[in-house]
């Protein structure tokens, strides 16, 4: 097995992809809208990936957050609200907000389990800052660390209840970044004491099964390298100060925050301490370069992967529960409007 999670080009495996993946045995796969047509097609694709890998617990990831980040979309699947909806509910009814986001996560997980997806890149634990870039924006769970942690915990629990692994992101925090790391390299220049606020949700959820790094430079810790490429940030902050010992994957190697060719990027994130390098584009020439830059997965990283996947059981789709969960969530979210009318 290689320490890679890779994307696919389209809605079914091509012959070249099939041969390449069989040869390098990636640790898992990630799906995007280009890979999705409808329920039947998506279930066939995930079944095909598992058969090719020969692993029932093969991680198949997706970014199904809700709001503007949703790969599975209406009318085939429900629309889910962004994180800000639950942040607003927390303002008026904290317990209801936690219950609403747990129901929402259970509903997301039901839709994923039905089509064979078992890992969701959710929740965001990024604490928003007033001048932070909108790439996080309404995706975030708020500006108060304890609130973010409480809502994030309920999200992880809701996903796990329906046999989907959650991935906390973007450790050690993307909320202060004033640039979009898809486009350029953000630099956060506040001192280490100010960054304690950003670390707090990740500390509270240090037992999460998986996490994804931020392609962000934090000058207080490492003025030269972004977190994904920094042994200091990964070793001293993520593994040390935060205490995270789950599976750590990089954010996408294709993002423009990173410099160098794909081999250099891949070798860099693994050398820095990431267990897994994430490459999303599905472009074969890029994947060949990525695969050439790594050897077999480190035994400690493989153990973390196995431990993360063991936190869930076999998929048990219960589509009949979806409407009930969505109704319960929406009843609770409606408290925001009701409270505003009363005021």
C-alpha positions as CSV (number, residue, x, y, z in Angstrom):
1,X,0.0,0.0,0.0
2,X,1.2,3.5,-0.9
3,X,0.5,6.5,1.4
4,X,-1.8,8.2,-1.1
5,X,-5.4,9.1,-1.4
6,X,-6.1,9.8,-5.1
7,X,-8.9,11.2,-7.3
8,X,-10.4,9.7,-10.4
9,X,-10.9,11.2,-13.8
10,X,-14.6,10.4,-14.4
11,X,-17.7,8.5,-13.3
12,X,-16.2,5.1,-14.0
13,X,-12.7,3.6,-13.9
14,X,-10.8,3.7,-17.1
15,X,-8.5,0.8,-18.2
16,X,-5.3,2.9,-17.5
17,X,-6.6,3.9,-14.1
18,X,-7.5,0.4,-13.2
19,X,-4.0,-0.9,-14.1
20,X,-2.3,2.0,-12.3
21,X,-4.3,1.7,-9.1
22,X,-3.8,-2.1,-9.0
23,X,-0.1,-1.6,-9.3
24,X,0.4,1.1,-6.7
25,X,-2.4,0.2,-4.2
26,X,-3.3,3.6,-2.9
27,X,-4.5,3.9,0.7
28,X,-7.8,5.3,-0.5
29,X,-9.7,7.4,-3.0
30,X,-11.6,10.8,-3.0
31,X,-14.6,11.6,-5.2
32,X,-15.7,14.8,-6.8
33,X,-18.7,16.0,-8.8
34,X,-17.0,14.8,-12.0
35,X,-17.2,11.3,-10.6
36,X,-21.0,11.4,-9.8
37,X,-24.0,10.9,-12.0
38,X,-26.7,9.3,-9.8
39,X,-27.1,6.7,-7.0
40,X,-26.8,3.6,-9.1
41,X,-23.7,4.8,-11.0
42,X,-22.0,6.0,-7.8
43,X,-22.7,2.7,-5.9
44,X,-21.2,0.8,-8.9
45,X,-18.1,3.0,-8.8
46,X,-17.5,2.5,-5.1
47,X,-18.1,-1.2,-5.4
48,X,-15.6,-1.3,-8.2
49,X,-13.0,0.5,-6.2
50,X,-13.4,-1.9,-3.3
51,X,-13.2,-4.9,-5.5
52,X,-10.0,-3.6,-7.2
53,X,-8.4,-2.9,-3.8
54,X,-9.6,-6.1,-2.3
55,X,-10.4,-4.3,1.0
56,X,-13.9,-3.9,2.4
57,X,-12.6,-1.1,4.7
58,X,-11.1,0.9,1.8
59,X,-11.5,4.6,2.6
60,X,-13.5,6.4,0.0
61,X,-13.7,10.1,0.7
62,X,-15.8,13.0,-0.3
63,X,-16.3,16.6,0.7
64,X,-19.9,16.7,1.6
65,X,-20.1,19.6,4.0
66,X,-23.3,21.3,2.9
67,X,-23.8,24.8,1.6
68,X,-21.3,25.6,-1.2
69,X,-19.1,22.5,-0.7
70,X,-21.3,19.6,-1.7
71,X,-20.2,17.0,-4.3
72,X,-23.6,15.1,-4.2
73,X,-26.2,17.6,-5.2
74,X,-30.0,18.0,-5.7
75,X,-32.2,16.8,-7.2
76,X,-30.6,13.4,-6.7
77,X,-29.6,14.2,-3.1
78,X,-30.9,16.7,-0.5
79,X,-29.2,20.1,-0.1
80,X,-27.6,20.5,3.3
81,X,-27.0,23.8,5.1
82,X,-23.6,25.3,5.7
83,X,-21.9,25.4,9.1
84,X,-23.1,29.0,9.8
85,X,-26.7,27.8,10.1
86,X,-25.8,25.9,13.2
87,X,-23.6,28.7,14.5
88,X,-26.7,31.0,14.3
89,X,-28.9,28.5,16.1
90,X,-26.3,28.2,18.9
91,X,-26.7,31.9,19.5
92,X,-30.3,31.3,20.7
93,X,-30.4,27.6,21.7
94,X,-27.0,25.9,22.2
95,X,-28.4,22.4,23.1
96,X,-30.8,22.6,20.1
97,X,-27.9,23.6,17.8
98,X,-25.9,20.5,18.9
99,X,-28.9,18.2,18.4
100,X,-29.6,19.8,15.0
101,X,-26.0,19.4,13.7
102,X,-25.9,15.8,15.0
103,X,-29.1,15.0,13.0
104,X,-27.7,16.8,10.0
105,X,-24.5,14.7,10.1
106,X,-26.5,11.5,10.5
107,X,-28.5,12.4,7.4
108,X,-25.4,13.2,5.4
109,X,-23.9,9.9,6.5
110,X,-27.0,8.0,5.4
111,X,-26.8,9.4,1.9
112,X,-23.1,8.5,1.8
113,X,-23.5,5.0,3.2
114,X,-26.2,4.3,0.6
115,X,-23.7,4.8,-2.2
116,X,-20.6,3.2,-0.5
117,X,-18.8,6.3,0.7
118,X,-17.4,5.8,4.2
119,X,-15.3,9.0,4.9
120,X,-16.5,12.6,4.9
121,X,-14.1,15.5,5.0
122,X,-16.1,17.2,7.8
123,X,-16.2,18.9,10.3
124,X,-14.3,22.2,9.9
125,X,-12.8,23.2,13.2
126,X,-11.4,26.5,11.8
127,X,-12.2,29.4,14.1
128,X,-13.2,32.3,11.9
129,X,-11.6,35.7,12.4
130,X,-13.0,39.1,11.3
131,X,-10.4,39.5,8.5
132,X,-10.2,35.9,7.4
133,X,-10.7,35.0,3.8
134,X,-14.2,33.9,2.7
135,X,-12.8,30.5,1.5
136,X,-13.8,29.4,5.1
137,X,-16.6,32.0,5.7
138,X,-20.0,30.4,6.1
139,X,-18.5,26.9,6.1
140,X,-17.2,27.5,9.6
141,X,-19.0,26.6,12.9
142,X,-18.3,30.0,14.5
143,X,-15.8,32.4,16.0
144,X,-15.8,31.0,19.6
145,X,-13.5,28.0,20.1
146,X,-15.7,26.1,22.6
147,X,-18.7,26.4,20.3
148,X,-16.7,25.2,17.3
149,X,-15.5,22.2,19.4
150,X,-19.0,21.3,20.6
151,X,-20.6,21.5,17.2
152,X,-17.6,19.6,15.7
153,X,-17.9,16.9,18.2
154,X,-21.6,16.4,17.5
155,X,-20.8,16.2,13.8
156,X,-18.2,13.5,14.3
157,X,-20.7,11.6,16.4
158,X,-23.5,11.9,13.9
159,X,-21.3,10.7,11.1
160,X,-20.0,7.8,13.1
161,X,-23.5,6.7,14.2
162,X,-24.2,5.9,10.5
163,X,-20.8,4.3,9.9
164,X,-19.0,7.2,8.2
165,X,-15.6,8.4,9.4
166,X,-15.2,12.2,9.9
167,X,-12.0,14.2,9.0
168,X,-11.4,17.3,11.1
169,X,-9.9,20.2,9.1
170,X,-7.9,22.3,8.5
171,X,-5.4,21.7,11.4
172,X,-4.0,23.8,13.0
173,X,-6.6,26.3,11.8
174,X,-7.4,28.2,8.6
175,X,-9.7,30.8,10.0
176,X,-7.1,33.6,10.2
177,X,-5.8,33.1,6.7
178,X,-6.4,36.2,4.5
179,X,-5.8,34.3,1.3
180,X,-7.3,31.3,-0.4
181,X,-4.8,28.4,-0.3
182,X,-6.3,27.0,-3.5
183,X,-4.9,30.1,-5.2
184,X,-1.9,31.3,-3.2
185,X,0.1,30.7,0.0
186,X,-1.5,32.3,3.1
187,X,0.7,33.6,5.9
188,X,-0.6,34.0,9.5
189,X,1.7,36.4,11.4
190,X,0.1,36.6,14.9
191,X,2.2,35.4,17.8
192,X,1.9,31.9,19.4
193,X,-0.3,33.1,22.3
194,X,-2.9,34.4,19.8
195,X,-2.8,31.0,18.0
196,X,-3.9,29.2,21.1
197,X,-7.5,30.3,20.2
198,X,-7.2,28.5,16.9
199,X,-5.8,25.3,18.4
200,X,-8.5,24.9,21.1
201,X,-11.1,23.1,19.0
202,X,-8.5,20.7,17.6
203,X,-7.3,20.0,21.2
204,X,-10.9,19.3,22.3
205,X,-11.2,16.8,19.4
206,X,-7.7,15.4,19.5
207,X,-9.2,11.9,19.6
208,X,-10.8,12.4,16.1
209,X,-9.9,9.5,13.8
210,X,-8.6,11.6,10.9
211,X,-7.4,15.1,10.3
212,X,-6.4,17.2,7.3
213,X,-3.6,19.8,7.4
214,X,-3.8,23.5,6.3
215,X,-1.5,24.8,3.5
216,X,-0.9,27.9,5.6
217,X,2.3,29.4,7.0
218,X,2.2,30.3,10.7
219,X,5.3,32.5,11.2
220,X,5.2,32.0,15.0
221,X,6.1,28.4,14.5
222,X,7.8,28.1,11.1
223,X,8.3,31.2,9.0
224,X,9.4,29.3,5.9
225,X,7.1,26.3,5.5
226,X,3.3,25.8,5.5
227,X,1.9,23.4,8.0
228,X,1.6,20.6,5.5
229,X,5.3,20.7,4.8
230,X,6.6,21.7,8.3
231,X,8.0,19.0,10.6
232,X,7.9,21.7,13.3
233,X,4.2,22.3,12.9
234,X,3.3,18.6,12.5
235,X,5.6,17.4,15.2
236,X,5.5,20.1,17.8
237,X,2.0,21.5,17.3
238,X,-0.3,18.9,15.7
239,X,1.2,15.8,17.3
240,X,2.6,17.7,20.4
241,X,0.6,20.7,21.6
242,X,-2.7,19.5,20.1
243,X,-2.1,15.8,21.0
244,X,-3.5,14.4,17.8
245,X,-2.5,10.8,17.1
246,X,-5.0,9.9,14.4
247,X,-4.4,9.6,10.7
248,X,-3.1,12.9,9.3
249,X,-3.5,13.6,5.6
250,X,-2.3,16.7,3.7
251,X,-4.7,19.0,2.0
252,X,-4.7,18.6,-1.8
253,X,-1.3,18.6,-3.4
254,X,-2.7,20.4,-6.4
255,X,-3.5,23.6,-4.6
256,X,-1.4,26.6,-5.6
257,X,-0.3,27.3,-2.0
258,X,2.4,24.6,-2.7
259,X,5.4,25.1,-4.9
260,X,7.6,22.6,-6.7
261,X,6.6,19.7,-8.9
262,X,4.2,17.0,-7.8
263,X,7.0,14.7,-6.7
264,X,8.6,17.4,-4.5
265,X,5.2,18.2,-3.0
266,X,4.4,14.6,-2.2
267,X,7.8,13.8,-0.8
268,X,7.7,17.0,1.3
269,X,4.4,16.3,3.0
270,X,5.4,12.7,3.9
271,X,8.8,13.8,5.1
272,X,7.2,16.5,7.3
273,X,5.1,13.9,9.1
274,X,1.8,13.5,7.2
275,X,0.7,9.9,7.1
276,X,-1.0,10.3,3.7
277,X,-0.6,12.6,0.8
278,X,-3.9,13.7,-0.8
279,X,-4.0,14.3,-4.6
280,X,-7.4,15.1,-6.1
281,X,-7.3,16.0,-9.8
282,X,-7.4,12.5,-11.3
283,X,-4.8,13.6,-13.9
284,X,-2.8,10.5,-14.7
285,X,0.5,12.3,-15.4
286,X,0.3,14.0,-12.0
287,X,-0.6,10.8,-10.2
288,X,2.4,9.0,-11.8
289,X,4.7,11.7,-10.4
290,X,3.0,11.5,-7.0
291,X,3.3,7.7,-6.8
292,X,7.0,7.8,-7.9
293,X,7.8,10.0,-4.9
294,X,6.7,7.6,-2.2
295,X,7.5,4.1,-1.1
296,X,5.3,1.8,1.0
297,X,3.2,3.3,3.7
298,X,5.0,3.6,7.1
299,X,3.8,0.9,9.6
300,X,2.8,3.6,12.1
301,X,0.7,5.4,9.4
302,X,-0.9,2.1,8.4
303,X,-1.8,1.4,12.0
304,X,-3.4,4.8,12.3
305,X,-5.4,4.2,9.1
306,X,-6.6,0.8,10.3
307,X,-7.5,2.3,13.7
308,X,-9.5,5.1,12.0
309,X,-11.4,2.8,9.8
310,X,-12.1,0.4,12.7
311,X,-14.2,3.2,14.4
312,X,-17.1,2.4,12.1
313,X,-18.9,-0.8,11.3
314,X,-20.1,-2.1,7.9
315,X,-22.4,0.3,6.0
316,X,-26.0,-0.2,7.1
317,X,-28.0,2.1,4.8
318,X,-31.4,3.1,6.3
319,X,-32.9,5.5,3.6
320,X,-36.2,5.4,5.4
321,X,-34.7,7.4,8.3
322,X,-33.5,10.3,6.1
323,X,-36.8,12.2,6.0
324,X,-37.2,11.9,9.8
325,X,-33.6,13.2,10.4
326,X,-34.1,16.1,8.0
327,X,-37.4,17.1,9.5
328,X,-36.0,17.0,13.0
329,X,-33.0,19.2,11.9
330,X,-35.3,21.7,10.2
331,X,-37.6,22.0,13.1
332,X,-34.7,23.0,15.3
333,X,-33.1,25.4,12.7
334,X,-36.5,27.1,12.5
335,X,-36.0,28.3,16.1
336,X,-33.7,31.0,14.7
337,X,-36.5,32.6,12.7
338,X,-39.0,32.0,15.6
339,X,-36.8,33.8,18.1
340,X,-36.2,36.7,15.7
341,X,-40.0,37.2,15.3
342,X,-40.5,37.1,19.0
343,X,-37.8,39.7,19.5
